[in-house]
Amino acid sequence: YAPYKQVIAYKAPSFTLDFYAPGEVKYVDSISKLKQHDFSSCLFFIPEEELPALKETFQIKVLEHFEHYHITKLTLNFLNYKTRPSSLSTFYLVGIQ
């Protein structure tokens, strides 16, 4: 995603994102603060439950989606392959147009 210069996480704290992102990740917790950014140069990392609210406010393009589990907090649900999907949460990488 070369044209993007900044990653902004919207209501999505993520140590993994901090570690692997090519630069500093900014964290935003409200739509009003989100509107203060230059959308053309930013990628937005958001949890699945926030996607409908963003779609109501902005025209967005979903670029990727990721299944996530905080691996340092193992549970039997996650370890059992039959119940693992119920333990995962989904996050999206989106562009706002």
C-alpha positions as CSV (number, residue, x, y, z in Angstrom):
1,Y,0.0,0.0,0.0
2,A,2.7,2.4,-1.1
3,P,0.8,5.6,-1.6
4,Y,-0.2,5.7,2.1
5,K,2.2,7.4,4.5
6,Q,0.4,7.0,7.9
7,V,-1.5,4.2,9.6
8,I,-4.3,5.3,12.0
9,A,-6.0,2.8,14.3
10,Y,-9.6,3.7,15.0
11,K,-10.8,2.2,18.3
12,A,-8.3,-0.6,17.8
13,P,-5.4,-0.7,20.2
14,S,-2.9,-3.2,18.8
15,F,0.6,-4.0,20.0
16,T,1.0,-6.1,16.8
17,L,0.2,-3.2,14.6
18,D,2.7,-1.0,16.6
19,F,5.4,-3.6,16.1
20,Y,4.9,-4.4,12.4
21,A,3.8,-1.0,10.9
22,P,6.5,0.7,8.9
23,G,6.1,3.9,11.0
24,E,4.4,5.3,14.0
25,V,0.7,4.3,14.4
26,K,-1.7,7.0,15.5
27,Y,-4.7,6.1,17.6
28,V,-8.1,7.8,17.3
29,D,-11.2,7.1,19.3
30,S,-13.9,9.3,17.8
31,I,-15.2,10.1,14.3
32,S,-14.7,13.9,14.9
33,K,-10.9,13.3,15.5
34,L,-10.8,11.0,12.5
35,K,-12.1,13.8,10.3
36,Q,-9.0,15.9,11.1
37,H,-6.7,13.6,9.1
38,D,-5.7,13.8,5.4
39,F,-7.6,10.7,4.1
40,S,-5.6,10.5,0.9
41,S,-2.3,9.6,2.7
42,C,-3.7,7.4,5.5
43,L,-4.6,3.8,6.0
44,F,-7.2,3.1,8.7
45,F,-7.1,0.0,10.9
46,I,-10.6,-0.7,12.4
47,P,-12.4,-3.5,14.3
48,E,-15.3,-5.1,12.5
49,E,-17.9,-3.7,14.9
50,E,-16.9,-0.1,13.9
51,L,-17.1,-0.7,10.1
52,P,-20.9,0.1,9.8
53,A,-20.5,3.5,11.6
54,L,-17.6,4.4,9.3
55,K,-19.6,3.4,6.2
56,E,-22.4,5.7,7.4
57,T,-20.1,8.7,7.7
58,F,-17.5,8.1,5.0
59,Q,-17.0,6.5,1.6
60,I,-14.6,3.7,2.4
61,K,-12.7,1.0,0.5
62,V,-11.9,-2.2,2.3
63,L,-8.3,-3.2,1.3
64,E,-7.8,-6.2,3.6
65,H,-9.3,-8.0,6.5
66,F,-7.5,-9.9,9.2
67,E,-8.5,-12.5,11.8
68,H,-6.9,-11.7,15.1
69,Y,-6.3,-13.4,18.5
70,H,-4.2,-12.0,21.3
71,I,-1.9,-15.0,21.4
72,T,-0.5,-14.3,24.9
73,K,-4.0,-14.9,26.3
74,L,-4.6,-18.5,25.2
75,T,-7.9,-20.2,26.0
76,L,-9.3,-23.7,25.4
77,N,-11.7,-22.2,22.9
78,F,-8.8,-21.0,20.8
79,L,-6.7,-24.2,21.2
80,N,-9.6,-26.4,20.0
81,Y,-9.7,-26.1,16.2
82,K,-13.5,-26.6,16.2
83,T,-14.2,-23.6,18.4
84,R,-11.3,-21.4,17.3
85,P,-13.3,-19.3,14.9
86,S,-15.6,-18.1,17.8
87,S,-12.4,-16.8,19.6
88,L,-11.2,-14.7,16.7
89,S,-12.0,-11.0,16.1
90,T,-11.9,-9.4,12.6
91,F,-10.1,-6.2,11.8
92,Y,-10.1,-4.2,8.5
93,L,-7.5,-2.1,6.8
94,V,-9.5,0.6,4.9
95,G,-8.9,3.7,2.8
96,I,-11.3,6.6,3.2
97,Q,-12.2,8.5,0.0
